[in-house]
Amino acid sequence: MPRSSLQLYPFICSLQSGEVKALEHAQAIWVAIDQLLDYDLAEADLPIVRENIAYDTSIK
């Protein structure tokens, strides 16, 4: 079975004005960072989500 890998680069962003428009996905929503773990995320996404939450907490 062929193996492949995917490398994702997360960004920390803020919405200054307007609305989020889904261009590549069926749905896009903007939520507060402390709400991210309320969603059914892929297991592989959890480490980076937790890291972003910790980063956000450390800069406040």
C-alpha positions in Angstrom: 0.0 0.0 0.0 1.5 3.4 -1.0 2.2 5.8 1.9 1.9 9.5 1.6 2.1 12.4 3.9 0.5 15.7 4.2 1.9 18.8 5.8 -0.4 21.5 7.0 0.6 25.0 8.1 -1.7 26.5 10.6 -2.2 30.3 10.9 -3.4 32.4 13.8 -5.8 35.0 12.3 -8.3 37.5 13.3 -11.4 38.7 11.4 -11.3 42.5 11.2 -14.5 43.0 9.3 -16.9 41.3 6.9 -17.9 37.6 6.8 -16.0 34.4 6.3 -16.7 32.9 2.9 -16.2 29.2 2.2 -14.2 28.8 -1.0 -12.7 25.4 -0.6 -15.1 23.7 1.9 -18.8 23.3 2.3 -18.9 25.3 5.4 -16.7 27.8 7.2 -17.4 29.5 10.6 -15.4 31.8 12.8 -15.4 30.9 16.5 -13.5 32.1 19.5 -10.3 30.1 20.2 -11.6 28.8 23.5 -14.6 27.2 21.6 -12.4 25.1 19.2 -12.5 22.0 21.3 -16.3 22.1 21.3 -16.2 20.8 17.7 -15.7 17.3 16.4 -12.2 17.6 15.1 -10.0 15.0 13.5 -7.7 13.4 16.0 -4.7 14.7 14.0 -5.9 18.3 14.5 -6.1 18.2 18.3 -2.4 18.8 19.0 -2.2 22.0 16.9 -5.5 23.2 18.3 -4.3 22.7 21.9 -1.0 24.4 21.0 -2.9 27.4 19.5 -5.1 27.6 22.7 -2.0 27.6 24.9 -0.3 30.2 22.7 -3.4 32.5 22.9 -3.5 32.1 26.6 0.2 32.9 27.0 -0.1 36.2 25.1 -3.0 37.6 27.1 
